[in-house]
Structures are given as C-alpha cells and as structure tokens.
C-alpha cells in the first residue's frame, strides 16, 4: 500500500479512537467521574470555569474537518500533510490515554502523556509553519487553524495538569501560597503566548488562551490576585496581537 494512503488511513483510525474514548469517558463516565468533576474537586486556582471546557467541542469539530480533508485522494501527496507524518496519530493516542489516566486519578502518569501530546502538537505546529507561509483558504481552515486551536488549549491544559500532579503529591509550594503560584503560572503562560504573537501572529492560538484566562477570571473571582492577573494578562495579549498585526500589515 502507498505510504501516503497508509498515513491517511492511520490518521482516520486514530481520530475515531480518540473521539470514541472522549465520548465514553463522559457518557459512562470512566471511573464514575467526569473531567469537570475531577477539576472541580481539586482546589487548583489555575483551572477555569466549567463552560470553558466546551472548547473541546470546537477542537474536535476542527479535527474532524482536518481528518476528512487529509483523507481525500486529492490530498494524498499534499506536502503540508506529509510534513505532519504520523505525529497526528501520536497526538490522538496520547489524548485518549490521557483521558483514561486522568479519570482514574493517575495524575503523574497523565502528566507524562500530556507532555507527549504537547510535544507532538508543537512538532506539527512548527512543521506546518503556522503564521509563516502563504496558504489556500482550505489549508488555513482545515490544517492550520485546527492545530493552532488544539495547541493553544493543550498549552493551558499542560500547566493545569502540572498543578494536579503537584497537589496530588502533597507539594507545599516551598511555603508560597497557592494564589501566588497560580499568578506566576498565568504570567508564564502569557510569556509563551507573547512569543507566539511575536513570531507567528496566530489569532486562533491567542483566542484560545484569552478564552481560558476569561474562564479563570469567572471561576476565581473570590481570589482577587488570580482573577485580576488573568484579566490584565488577557488584555496585554490582545493588545500585543493587534499591534503585531498592524505592524505586519504596514510593513507589507
């Protein structure tokens, strides 16, 4: 069988497995608890409000669009899709495994799978050169935007997952309050986003982070330090993106 055809088939199978695992994890639910219930049970200040997690629906819809597009015979030898290789399969496998581990409160092991998921998305993101090359409208919406959105959310999820691991391990934060640690994590996340703004001016990625920060403000209103920091950082990120895009347009 042609290698490109094999890749297309593997991508579709991996996507179906990931979607099925996600559906079952919430419908059953796995270990008798949903992801939202686990998140709400732990006093982690970096976690956003429940409604923010609805972004998974958008992510999965975008990935379904990608899965269908990449499976078309006309896209069999698309160089952009060839660059992704089997990293999409890796991302789907680790996503599905993460769900199982997280639902069974295996936070340390789930962190390992989350990091692998993050790495696979970073590899895809850099290989397809998001924000750095001209594209057709189809390629933008069916390749770049799905992975920009996905990576944006997994950036946030990785930080949150690390918080779960540390809390589960009984870490005392070197005596520093959880409010200060949450504030620091928001600032660090903002630094990552600003680097994306500066190098790629990626609206989809930035929008996801701002969405997450808004959710943190909504949920952590009783912790002013965290809520105010998230609000300020969201505004800074939006302003930076606007300025970057205006500068880029003026330089054309």
HELIX and SHEET records of a PDB file:
HELIX    1   1 UNK A    3  UNK A   27  1                                  25    
HELIX    2   2 UNK A   30  UNK A   32  5                                   3    
HELIX    3   3 UNK A   35  UNK A   41  1                                   7    
HELIX    4   4 UNK A   50  UNK A   54  5                                   5    
HELIX    5   5 UNK A   55  UNK A   71  1                                  17    
HELIX    6   6 UNK A   73  UNK A   75  5                                   3    
HELIX    7   7 UNK A   79  UNK A   84  1                                   6    
HELIX    8   8 UNK A   87  UNK A  103  1                                  17    
HELIX    9   9 UNK A  107  UNK A  127  1                                  21    
HELIX   10  10 UNK A  137  UNK A  139  1                                   3    
HELIX   11  11 UNK A  140  UNK A  144  3                                   5    
HELIX   12  12 UNK A  145  UNK A  168  1                                  24    
HELIX   13  13 UNK A  173  UNK A  175  5                                   3    
HELIX   14  14 UNK A  178  UNK A  200  1                                  23    
HELIX   15  15 UNK A  203  UNK A  219  1                                  17    
HELIX   16  16 UNK A  224  UNK A  250  1                                  27    
END                                                                             
